Amino acid sequence: MNRRARPGGEPGANGEWYKGGQFIATTDRPKRQPKPKKADPSVLHLIEPGILKPAPEDGFLGIFQAYSDYWEEVDGQERVCQTLNTDYLGDKYVKEIKEMAENYNEGFRWFRKGKNILEVRKGGW
């Protein structure tokens, strides 16, 4: 049975407040909350040339998979391509590509971006 809240609002059967005219809950179950996602082990990320691994946690991506298009290998180390169009990409992104190449060369294989943070992790898990 669907019904609407009275003018001025009213609490629903689940204890939550509904504004006037809003469809109101008729059961005592709370509103659905999104479940925290777990890393899907069936999704594989390229962490090194020819090596695929599942992410250690949800939200992590393989550094090599995300940035290797902008790198070249020189003496066993990854570095930013000399032919990279910095005018097109912008200084901020070029700096990020360089930092990720340095992280990759130091043994980091995973990264997760957040609000103003960058988390990197070592190992292939």
Phi and psi in radians as a Rosetta constraint file:
Dihedral C 1 N 2 CA 2 C 2 CIRCULARHARMONIC -1.703 0.35
Dihedral N 2 CA 2 C 2 N 3 CIRCULARHARMONIC 2.364 0.35
Dihedral C 2 N 3 CA 3 C 3 CIRCULARHARMONIC -2.547 0.35
Dihedral N 3 CA 3 C 3 N 4 CIRCULARHARMONIC 2.890 0.35
Dihedral C 3 N 4 CA 4 C 4 CIRCULARHARMONIC -1.915 0.35
Dihedral N 4 CA 4 C 4 N 5 CIRCULARHARMONIC 2.693 0.35
Dihedral C 4 N 5 CA 5 C 5 CIRCULARHARMONIC -1.211 0.35
Dihedral N 5 CA 5 C 5 N 6 CIRCULARHARMONIC 2.599 0.35
Dihedral C 5 N 6 CA 6 C 6 CIRCULARHARMONIC -1.173 0.35
Dihedral N 6 CA 6 C 6 N 7 CIRCULARHARMONIC 2.760 0.35
Dihedral C 6 N 7 CA 7 C 7 CIRCULARHARMONIC -0.952 0.35
Dihedral N 7 CA 7 C 7 N 8 CIRCULARHARMONIC 2.343 0.35
Dihedral C 7 N 8 CA 8 C 8 CIRCULARHARMONIC 1.668 0.35
Dihedral N 8 CA 8 C 8 N 9 CIRCULARHARMONIC -0.283 0.35
Dihedral C 8 N 9 CA 9 C 9 CIRCULARHARMONIC 1.642 0.35
Dihedral N 9 CA 9 C 9 N 10 CIRCULARHARMONIC 2.856 0.35
Dihedral C 9 N 10 CA 10 C 10 CIRCULARHARMONIC -2.882 0.35
Dihedral N 10 CA 10 C 10 N 11 CIRCULARHARMONIC 2.742 0.35
Dihedral C 10 N 11 CA 11 C 11 CIRCULARHARMONIC -1.343 0.35
Dihedral N 11 CA 11 C 11 N 12 CIRCULARHARMONIC 2.529 0.35
Dihedral C 11 N 12 CA 12 C 12 CIRCULARHARMONIC -1.534 0.35
Dihedral N 12 CA 12 C 12 N 13 CIRCULARHARMONIC 3.112 0.35
Dihedral C 12 N 13 CA 13 C 13 CIRCULARHARMONIC -1.109 0.35
Dihedral N 13 CA 13 C 13 N 14 CIRCULARHARMONIC -0.401 0.35
Dihedral C 13 N 14 CA 14 C 14 CIRCULARHARMONIC -1.533 0.35
Dihedral N 14 CA 14 C 14 N 15 CIRCULARHARMONIC 0.036 0.35
Dihedral C 14 N 15 CA 15 C 15 CIRCULARHARMONIC 1.550 0.35
Dihedral N 15 CA 15 C 15 N 16 CIRCULARHARMONIC -0.052 0.35
Dihedral C 15 N 16 CA 16 C 16 CIRCULARHARMONIC -1.597 0.35
Dihedral N 16 CA 16 C 16 N 17 CIRCULARHARMONIC 2.633 0.35
Dihedral C 16 N 17 CA 17 C 17 CIRCULARHARMONIC -1.491 0.35
Dihedral N 17 CA 17 C 17 N 18 CIRCULARHARMONIC 2.341 0.35
Dihedral C 17 N 18 CA 18 C 18 CIRCULARHARMONIC -2.098 0.35
Dihedral N 18 CA 18 C 18 N 19 CIRCULARHARMONIC 2.284 0.35
Dihedral C 18 N 19 CA 19 C 19 CIRCULARHARMONIC -1.183 0.35
Dihedral N 19 CA 19 C 19 N 20 CIRCULARHARMONIC 2.750 0.35
Dihedral C 19 N 20 CA 20 C 20 CIRCULARHARMONIC -1.002 0.35
Dihedral N 20 CA 20 C 20 N 21 CIRCULARHARMONIC 2.281 0.35
Dihedral C 20 N 21 CA 21 C 21 CIRCULARHARMONIC 1.594 0.35
Dihedral N 21 CA 21 C 21 N 22 CIRCULARHARMONIC -0.220 0.35
Dihedral C 21 N 22 CA 22 C 22 CIRCULARHARMONIC -1.316 0.35
Dihedral N 22 CA 22 C 22 N 23 CIRCULARHARMONIC 2.571 0.35
Dihedral C 22 N 23 CA 23 C 23 CIRCULARHARMONIC -1.095 0.35
Dihedral N 23 CA 23 C 23 N 24 CIRCULARHARMONIC 2.400 0.35
Dihedral C 23 N 24 CA 24 C 24 CIRCULARHARMONIC -1.971 0.35
Dihedral N 24 CA 24 C 24 N 25 CIRCULARHARMONIC 2.552 0.35
Dihedral C 24 N 25 CA 25 C 25 CIRCULARHARMONIC -1.232 0.35
Dihedral N 25 CA 25 C 25 N 26 CIRCULARHARMONIC 2.398 0.35
Dihedral C 25 N 26 CA 26 C 26 CIRCULARHARMONIC -1.927 0.35
Dihedral N 26 CA 26 C 26 N 27 CIRCULARHARMONIC 0.085 0.35
Dihedral C 26 N 27 CA 27 C 27 CIRCULARHARMONIC -2.100 0.35
Dihedral N 27 CA 27 C 27 N 28 CIRCULARHARMONIC 2.885 0.35
Dihedral C 27 N 28 CA 28 C 28 CIRCULARHARMONIC -1.548 0.35
Dihedral N 28 CA 28 C 28 N 29 CIRCULARHARMONIC 0.085 0.35
Dihedral C 28 N 29 CA 29 C 29 CIRCULARHARMONIC -1.285 0.35
Dihedral N 29 CA 29 C 29 N 30 CIRCULARHARMONIC 2.431 0.35
Dihedral C 29 N 30 CA 30 C 30 CIRCULARHARMONIC -1.251 0.35
Dihedral N 30 CA 30 C 30 N 31 CIRCULARHARMONIC 2.835 0.35
Dihedral C 30 N 31 CA 31 C 31 CIRCULARHARMONIC -1.045 0.35
Dihedral N 31 CA 31 C 31 N 32 CIRCULARHARMONIC 2.631 0.35
Dihedral C 31 N 32 CA 32 C 32 CIRCULARHARMONIC -1.255 0.35
Dihedral N 32 CA 32 C 32 N 33 CIRCULARHARMONIC 2.389 0.35
Dihedral C 32 N 33 CA 33 C 33 CIRCULARHARMONIC -1.901 0.35
Dihedral N 33 CA 33 C 33 N 34 CIRCULARHARMONIC 2.489 0.35
Dihedral C 33 N 34 CA 34 C 34 CIRCULARHARMONIC -1.132 0.35
Dihedral N 34 CA 34 C 34 N 35 CIRCULARHARMONIC 2.372 0.35
Dihedral C 34 N 35 CA 35 C 35 CIRCULARHARMONIC -1.329 0.35
Dihedral N 35 CA 35 C 35 N 36 CIRCULARHARMONIC 2.475 0.35
Dihedral C 35 N 36 CA 36 C 36 CIRCULARHARMONIC -1.152 0.35
Dihedral N 36 CA 36 C 36 N 37 CIRCULARHARMONIC 2.334 0.35
Dihedral C 36 N 37 CA 37 C 37 CIRCULARHARMONIC -1.458 0.35
Dihedral N 37 CA 37 C 37 N 38 CIRCULARHARMONIC 2.511 0.35
Dihedral C 37 N 38 CA 38 C 38 CIRCULARHARMONIC -1.762 0.35
Dihedral N 38 CA 38 C 38 N 39 CIRCULARHARMONIC 2.730 0.35
Dihedral C 38 N 39 CA 39 C 39 CIRCULARHARMONIC -1.096 0.35
Dihedral N 39 CA 39 C 39 N 40 CIRCULARHARMONIC 2.263 0.35
Dihedral C 39 N 40 CA 40 C 40 CIRCULARHARMONIC -1.434 0.35
Dihedral N 40 CA 40 C 40 N 41 CIRCULARHARMONIC 1.960 0.35
Dihedral C 40 N 41 CA 41 C 41 CIRCULARHARMONIC -1.172 0.35
Dihedral N 41 CA 41 C 41 N 42 CIRCULARHARMONIC -0.245 0.35
Dihedral C 41 N 42 CA 42 C 42 CIRCULARHARMONIC -1.445 0.35
Dihedral N 42 CA 42 C 42 N 43 CIRCULARHARMONIC -0.237 0.35
Dihedral C 42 N 43 CA 43 C 43 CIRCULARHARMONIC -1.600 0.35
Dihedral N 43 CA 43 C 43 N 44 CIRCULARHARMONIC 2.076 0.35
Dihedral C 43 N 44 CA 44 C 44 CIRCULARHARMONIC -1.856 0.35
Dihedral N 44 CA 44 C 44 N 45 CIRCULARHARMONIC 2.541 0.35
Dihedral C 44 N 45 CA 45 C 45 CIRCULARHARMONIC -2.084 0.35
Dihedral N 45 CA 45 C 45 N 46 CIRCULARHARMONIC 2.473 0.35
Dihedral C 45 N 46 CA 46 C 46 CIRCULARHARMONIC -1.386 0.35
Dihedral N 46 CA 46 C 46 N 47 CIRCULARHARMONIC 1.910 0.35
Dihedral C 46 N 47 CA 47 C 47 CIRCULARHARMONIC -1.777 0.35
Dihedral N 47 CA 47 C 47 N 48 CIRCULARHARMONIC -0.339 0.35
Dihedral C 47 N 48 CA 48 C 48 CIRCULARHARMONIC -2.641 0.35
Dihedral N 48 CA 48 C 48 N 49 CIRCULARHARMONIC 2.850 0.35
Dihedral C 48 N 49 CA 49 C 49 CIRCULARHARMONIC -0.975 0.35
Dihedral N 49 CA 49 C 49 N 50 CIRCULARHARMONIC 2.048 0.35
Dihedral C 49 N 50 CA 50 C 50 CIRCULARHARMONIC 1.425 0.35
Dihedral N 50 CA 50 C 50 N 51 CIRCULARHARMONIC 0.051 0.35
Dihedral C 50 N 51 CA 51 C 51 CIRCULARHARMONIC -2.036 0.35
Dihedral N 51 CA 51 C 51 N 52 CIRCULARHARMONIC 2.049 0.35
Dihedral C 51 N 52 CA 52 C 52 CIRCULARHARMONIC -1.920 0.35
Dihedral N 52 CA 52 C 52 N 53 CIRCULARHARMONIC 2.333 0.35
Dihedral C 52 N 53 CA 53 C 53 CIRCULARHARMONIC -2.464 0.35
Dihedral N 53 CA 53 C 53 N 54 CIRCULARHARMONIC 2.642 0.35
Dihedral C 53 N 54 CA 54 C 54 CIRCULARHARMONIC -1.293 0.35
Dihedral N 54 CA 54 C 54 N 55 CIRCULARHARMONIC 2.682 0.35
Dihedral C 54 N 55 CA 55 C 55 CIRCULARHARMONIC -1.151 0.35
Dihedral N 55 CA 55 C 55 N 56 CIRCULARHARMONIC 2.558 0.35
Dihedral C 55 N 56 CA 56 C 56 CIRCULARHARMONIC -1.189 0.35
Dihedral N 56 CA 56 C 56 N 57 CIRCULARHARMONIC -0.588 0.35
Dihedral C 56 N 57 CA 57 C 57 CIRCULARHARMONIC -2.571 0.35
Dihedral N 57 CA 57 C 57 N 58 CIRCULARHARMONIC 2.880 0.35
Dihedral C 57 N 58 CA 58 C 58 CIRCULARHARMONIC -1.113 0.35
Dihedral N 58 CA 58 C 58 N 59 CIRCULARHARMONIC 2.434 0.35
Dihedral C 58 N 59 CA 59 C 59 CIRCULARHARMONIC 1.686 0.35
Dihedral N 59 CA 59 C 59 N 60 CIRCULARHARMONIC -0.240 0.35
Dihedral C 59 N 60 CA 60 C 60 CIRCULARHARMONIC -1.492 0.35
Dihedral N 60 CA 60 C 60 N 61 CIRCULARHARMONIC 2.488 0.35
Dihedral C 60 N 61 CA 61 C 61 CIRCULARHARMONIC -2.212 0.35
Dihedral N 61 CA 61 C 61 N 62 CIRCULARHARMONIC 2.739 0.35
Dihedral C 61 N 62 CA 62 C 62 CIRCULARHARMONIC -1.329 0.35
Dihedral N 62 CA 62 C 62 N 63 CIRCULARHARMONIC 2.242 0.35
Dihedral C 62 N 63 CA 63 C 63 CIRCULARHARMONIC -1.061 0.35
Dihedral N 63 CA 63 C 63 N 64 CIRCULARHARMONIC -0.797 0.35
Dihedral C 63 N 64 CA 64 C 64 CIRCULARHARMONIC -1.065 0.35
Dihedral N 64 CA 64 C 64 N 65 CIRCULARHARMONIC -0.783 0.35
Dihedral C 64 N 65 CA 65 C 65 CIRCULARHARMONIC -1.085 0.35
Dihedral N 65 CA 65 C 65 N 66 CIRCULARHARMONIC -0.671 0.35
Dihedral C 65 N 66 CA 66 C 66 CIRCULARHARMONIC -1.408 0.35
Dihedral N 66 CA 66 C 66 N 67 CIRCULARHARMONIC -0.536 0.35
Dihedral C 66 N 67 CA 67 C 67 CIRCULARHARMONIC -2.085 0.35
Dihedral N 67 CA 67 C 67 N 68 CIRCULARHARMONIC -0.165 0.35
Dihedral C 67 N 68 CA 68 C 68 CIRCULARHARMONIC -1.113 0.35
Dihedral N 68 CA 68 C 68 N 69 CIRCULARHARMONIC -0.352 0.35
Dihedral C 68 N 69 CA 69 C 69 CIRCULARHARMONIC -1.120 0.35
Dihedral N 69 CA 69 C 69 N 70 CIRCULARHARMONIC -0.366 0.35
Dihedral C 69 N 70 CA 70 C 70 CIRCULARHARMONIC -1.790 0.35
Dihedral N 70 CA 70 C 70 N 71 CIRCULARHARMONIC 0.054 0.35
Dihedral C 70 N 71 CA 71 C 71 CIRCULARHARMONIC -1.940 0.35
Dihedral N 71 CA 71 C 71 N 72 CIRCULARHARMONIC 2.851 0.35
Dihedral C 71 N 72 CA 72 C 72 CIRCULARHARMONIC -2.405 0.35
Dihedral N 72 CA 72 C 72 N 73 CIRCULARHARMONIC 2.606 0.35
Dihedral C 72 N 73 CA 73 C 73 CIRCULARHARMONIC -1.609 0.35
Dihedral N 73 CA 73 C 73 N 74 CIRCULARHARMONIC 2.237 0.35
Dihedral C 73 N 74 CA 74 C 74 CIRCULARHARMONIC -2.344 0.35
Dihedral N 74 CA 74 C 74 N 75 CIRCULARHARMONIC 2.077 0.35
Dihedral C 74 N 75 CA 75 C 75 CIRCULARHARMONIC 0.932 0.35
Dihedral N 75 CA 75 C 75 N 76 CIRCULARHARMONIC 0.732 0.35
Dihedral C 75 N 76 CA 76 C 76 CIRCULARHARMONIC 1.344 0.35
Dihedral N 76 CA 76 C 76 N 77 CIRCULARHARMONIC 0.085 0.35
Dihedral C 76 N 77 CA 77 C 77 CIRCULARHARMONIC -2.050 0.35
Dihedral N 77 CA 77 C 77 N 78 CIRCULARHARMONIC 2.521 0.35
Dihedral C 77 N 78 CA 78 C 78 CIRCULARHARMONIC -1.527 0.35
Dihedral N 78 CA 78 C 78 N 79 CIRCULARHARMONIC 2.412 0.35
Dihedral C 78 N 79 CA 79 C 79 CIRCULARHARMONIC -2.544 0.35
Dihedral N 79 CA 79 C 79 N 80 CIRCULARHARMONIC 2.876 0.35
Dihedral C 79 N 80 CA 80 C 80 CIRCULARHARMONIC -1.161 0.35
Dihedral N 80 CA 80 C 80 N 81 CIRCULARHARMONIC 2.379 0.35
Dihedral C 80 N 81 CA 81 C 81 CIRCULARHARMONIC -1.020 0.35
Dihedral N 81 CA 81 C 81 N 82 CIRCULARHARMONIC 2.444 0.35
Dihedral C 81 N 82 CA 82 C 82 CIRCULARHARMONIC -1.222 0.35
Dihedral N 82 CA 82 C 82 N 83 CIRCULARHARMONIC -0.417 0.35
Dihedral C 82 N 83 CA 83 C 83 CIRCULARHARMONIC -1.604 0.35
Dihedral N 83 CA 83 C 83 N 84 CIRCULARHARMONIC 0.200 0.35
Dihedral C 83 N 84 CA 84 C 84 CIRCULARHARMONIC -1.125 0.35
Dihedral N 84 CA 84 C 84 N 85 CIRCULARHARMONIC 2.276 0.35
Dihedral C 84 N 85 CA 85 C 85 CIRCULARHARMONIC -1.432 0.35
Dihedral N 85 CA 85 C 85 N 86 CIRCULARHARMONIC 1.582 0.35
Dihedral C 85 N 86 CA 86 C 86 CIRCULARHARMONIC -1.225 0.35
Dihedral N 86 CA 86 C 86 N 87 CIRCULARHARMONIC -0.465 0.35
Dihedral C 86 N 87 CA 87 C 87 CIRCULARHARMONIC -1.148 0.35
Dihedral N 87 CA 87 C 87 N 88 CIRCULARHARMONIC -0.664 0.35
Dihedral C 87 N 88 CA 88 C 88 CIRCULARHARMONIC -1.282 0.35
Dihedral N 88 CA 88 C 88 N 89 CIRCULARHARMONIC -0.780 0.35
Dihedral C 88 N 89 CA 89 C 89 CIRCULARHARMONIC -1.370 0.35
Dihedral N 89 CA 89 C 89 N 90 CIRCULARHARMONIC -0.595 0.35
Dihedral C 89 N 90 CA 90 C 90 CIRCULARHARMONIC 1.658 0.35
Dihedral N 90 CA 90 C 90 N 91 CIRCULARHARMONIC 2.649 0.35
Dihedral C 90 N 91 CA 91 C 91 CIRCULARHARMONIC -1.091 0.35
Dihedral N 91 CA 91 C 91 N 92 CIRCULARHARMONIC -0.685 0.35
Dihedral C 91 N 92 CA 92 C 92 CIRCULARHARMONIC -1.092 0.35
Dihedral N 92 CA 92 C 92 N 93 CIRCULARHARMONIC -0.792 0.35
Dihedral C 92 N 93 CA 93 C 93 CIRCULARHARMONIC -1.258 0.35
Dihedral N 93 CA 93 C 93 N 94 CIRCULARHARMONIC -0.635 0.35
Dihedral C 93 N 94 CA 94 C 94 CIRCULARHARMONIC -1.110 0.35
Dihedral N 94 CA 94 C 94 N 95 CIRCULARHARMONIC -0.701 0.35
Dihedral C 94 N 95 CA 95 C 95 CIRCULARHARMONIC -1.078 0.35
Dihedral N 95 CA 95 C 95 N 96 CIRCULARHARMONIC -0.737 0.35
Dihedral C 95 N 96 CA 96 C 96 CIRCULARHARMONIC -1.110 0.35
Dihedral N 96 CA 96 C 96 N 97 CIRCULARHARMONIC -0.711 0.35
Dihedral C 96 N 97 CA 97 C 97 CIRCULARHARMONIC -1.095 0.35
Dihedral N 97 CA 97 C 97 N 98 CIRCULARHARMONIC -0.734 0.35
Dihedral C 97 N 98 CA 98 C 98 CIRCULARHARMONIC -1.128 0.35
Dihedral N 98 CA 98 C 98 N 99 CIRCULARHARMONIC -0.763 0.35
Dihedral C 98 N 99 CA 99 C 99 CIRCULARHARMONIC -1.082 0.35
Dihedral N 99 CA 99 C 99 N 100 CIRCULARHARMONIC -0.697 0.35
Dihedral C 99 N 100 CA 100 C 100 CIRCULARHARMONIC -1.208 0.35
Dihedral N 100 CA 100 C 100 N 101 CIRCULARHARMONIC -0.608 0.35
Dihedral C 100 N 101 CA 101 C 101 CIRCULARHARMONIC -1.113 0.35
Dihedral N 101 CA 101 C 101 N 102 CIRCULARHARMONIC -0.727 0.35
Dihedral C 101 N 102 CA 102 C 102 CIRCULARHARMONIC -1.121 0.35
Dihedral N 102 CA 102 C 102 N 103 CIRCULARHARMONIC -0.776 0.35
Dihedral C 102 N 103 CA 103 C 103 CIRCULARHARMONIC -1.059 0.35
Dihedral N 103 CA 103 C 103 N 104 CIRCULARHARMONIC -0.758 0.35
Dihedral C 103 N 104 CA 104 C 104 CIRCULARHARMONIC -1.078 0.35
Dihedral N 104 CA 104 C 104 N 105 CIRCULARHARMONIC -0.769 0.35
Dihedral C 104 N 105 CA 105 C 105 CIRCULARHARMONIC -1.152 0.35
Dihedral N 105 CA 105 C 105 N 106 CIRCULARHARMONIC -0.432 0.35
Dihedral C 105 N 106 CA 106 C 106 CIRCULARHARMONIC -1.481 0.35
Dihedral N 106 CA 106 C 106 N 107 CIRCULARHARMONIC -0.033 0.35
Dihedral C 106 N 107 CA 107 C 107 CIRCULARHARMONIC 1.868 0.35
Dihedral N 107 CA 107 C 107 N 108 CIRCULARHARMONIC -0.046 0.35
Dihedral C 107 N 108 CA 108 C 108 CIRCULARHARMONIC -1.313 0.35
Dihedral N 108 CA 108 C 108 N 109 CIRCULARHARMONIC 2.469 0.35
Dihedral C 108 N 109 CA 109 C 109 CIRCULARHARMONIC -2.203 0.35
Dihedral N 109 CA 109 C 109 N 110 CIRCULARHARMONIC -0.229 0.35
Dihedral C 109 N 110 CA 110 C 110 CIRCULARHARMONIC -2.211 0.35
Dihedral N 110 CA 110 C 110 N 111 CIRCULARHARMONIC 2.638 0.35
Dihedral C 110 N 111 CA 111 C 111 CIRCULARHARMONIC -2.554 0.35
Dihedral N 111 CA 111 C 111 N 112 CIRCULARHARMONIC 2.707 0.35
Dihedral C 111 N 112 CA 112 C 112 CIRCULARHARMONIC -2.429 0.35
Dihedral N 112 CA 112 C 112 N 113 CIRCULARHARMONIC 2.243 0.35
Dihedral C 112 N 113 CA 113 C 113 CIRCULARHARMONIC -1.682 0.35
Dihedral N 113 CA 113 C 113 N 114 CIRCULARHARMONIC 2.468 0.35
Dihedral C 113 N 114 CA 114 C 114 CIRCULARHARMONIC -2.382 0.35
Dihedral N 114 CA 114 C 114 N 115 CIRCULARHARMONIC -2.921 0.35
Dihedral C 114 N 115 CA 115 C 115 CIRCULARHARMONIC -1.231 0.35
Dihedral N 115 CA 115 C 115 N 116 CIRCULARHARMONIC 1.871 0.35
Dihedral C 115 N 116 CA 116 C 116 CIRCULARHARMONIC 1.038 0.35
Dihedral N 116 CA 116 C 116 N 117 CIRCULARHARMONIC 0.357 0.35
Dihedral C 116 N 117 CA 117 C 117 CIRCULARHARMONIC -2.311 0.35
Dihedral N 117 CA 117 C 117 N 118 CIRCULARHARMONIC 2.747 0.35
Dihedral C 117 N 118 CA 118 C 118 CIRCULARHARMONIC -2.403 0.35
Dihedral N 118 CA 118 C 118 N 119 CIRCULARHARMONIC 2.050 0.35
Dihedral C 118 N 119 CA 119 C 119 CIRCULARHARMONIC -1.887 0.35
Dihedral N 119 CA 119 C 119 N 120 CIRCULARHARMONIC 2.288 0.35
Dihedral C 119 N 120 CA 120 C 120 CIRCULARHARMONIC -2.124 0.35
Dihedral N 120 CA 120 C 120 N 121 CIRCULARHARMONIC 2.655 0.35
Dihedral C 120 N 121 CA 121 C 121 CIRCULARHARMONIC -2.350 0.35
Dihedral N 121 CA 121 C 121 N 122 CIRCULARHARMONIC 2.604 0.35
Dihedral C 121 N 122 CA 122 C 122 CIRCULARHARMONIC -1.602 0.35
Dihedral N 122 CA 122 C 122 N 123 CIRCULARHARMONIC 2.938 0.35
Dihedral C 122 N 123 CA 123 C 123 CIRCULARHARMONIC 1.526 0.35
Dihedral N 123 CA 123 C 123 N 124 CIRCULARHARMONIC 2.790 0.35
Dihedral C 123 N 124 CA 124 C 124 CIRCULARHARMONIC -1.752 0.35
Dihedral N 124 CA 124 C 124 N 125 CIRCULARHARMONIC -0.110 0.35
